[in-house]
Amino acid sequence: MSLAHRIIPCLDTDGERVVKGVNFVALRDAGDPVALARRYNAEGADELVVLDIAASRDRRPTFLETIRKVAAELAIPLTAGGGIRTLDDARAVVRAGADKVTVNTAAVLLPGLISELSEEFGSQAVVLAIDAKRDGDCWHVMTTGGRVATDLEAISWATRGAELGAGEILLTSVDRDGTQSGFDVALTAAISKQVMVPVIASGGARWPQHFAAIFREGAADAALAASIFHDGIQSIRSLKEFLASEKIQVRLPC
Amino acid sequence: MNVSLLDYGAGNLPSVERALQRLGVQSERVSTSAGVAKASALILPGVGHYGALIRALDRDELRESLIAAIEGGVPFMGICLGLQALFQNSEEAPDLRGLQILPGSVRVMSGAVKLPHMGWDQVQLKGESRLLEGVDSEAYFYFAHSYAASYKADEQMETRATCWYGDEFVAVTETKNIFAVQFHPEKSGDAGQRVLKNFLRIAA
């Protein structure tokens, strides 16, 4: 008996609709975050992440309303983020129903934000999202949706983030994101083995074997994907059944 | 029936409310000692820092009324920090006193493990559990904590289930009208709903 490896679908929204990685193939209503949340909750998702990738100030109330509606559907934990810049931003998201908050760019600019959030909500509620891109022998942290490079080296930033009070690292490989060529095993393993908080791997998932590899060789505690779930390319239940057959511990039946 | 949720500002209170709603049960928030004294069933949700919970109980003068209600036989369920509060004290805030209803202490989880203990884990039965009645023995529950009540078999007859993470800790405890779980039933899918339902049935 040990902790199950988590499978986490991610809804990238413009505040109101799921905007990324949706081909509208298998599902008539794939753009509706509430319908997707309901489906993933029933299919055995272990958590759900909802991000506001537009993160514009004037659409904030809409995003909070989305969190409220999504939370009402879930009997599993909900993480929300995108554009969280202050303690007040985080409070609004938590009040709307999120169990955890992710911070990314704002934490790079102001690392003390991580401690503030951790003191207010507990470290289990603070997820440090890191977008990392390979640069020679190491990985550098990118901000602003993976578009702006920083001088921060990803492993030391993850370590620092955990010291400041982040309870989890959501690690996205900018190189792999959207490629469907598999998670970045080397990046994830490097961080997961170094940092003493759970690591969620993200970016590049396509096949069930990719998930097996990121848990086994990448030492990930959880794996996140978006489009393959939204488009019905991969069902969560059959993915978990595959992982169980590979002797990787997952929550089944769910 | 009416369930009172002790409101001291815990982050998971709305989640517990929603979970109860799904079970068709209306709950009310109470935040005063008069409210606690009137409750016919009480849930103490909690997540985050032990010190924040204990300080809030003392600030709002809830400690005495809560202990009186629990000792007076009101069905009580503690969730996460709500379980930890029942013990003597916690290493997370060593200068504060717990509710001291159960023997034992809350300690930082040790061993070569990542903290927080975050995610879905299984529990091991240590006796007949009314909260876990009808729940599959392989079922997973959602945990999110870095501190836990150490399990000492010979001193804690109330422990009904434990979990292993670095060390063995109390996951479910039950005695008389007092019930508590370290995991989050409100976030633990069908298994968690069943635990809440069992408590509501006991409390009815």
Interface residues (C-beta under 8 A of the other chain):
Chain A: M1 S2 L3 A4 R6 N41 D46 A71 A72 A75 I76 P77 V94 R95 G97 D99 E119 F121 G122 S123 Q124 A125 G167 E168 M196 V197 P198 D221 A222 R251 P253 C254
Chain B: G11 N12 P14 S15 R18 A19 R22 V47 G48 H49 K114 L115 P116 H117 M118 G119 W120 D121 Q122 Q124 D136 Y140 Y142 A144 H145 S146 W164 Y165 H184 E186 K187 S188 G189 D190 G192 Q193
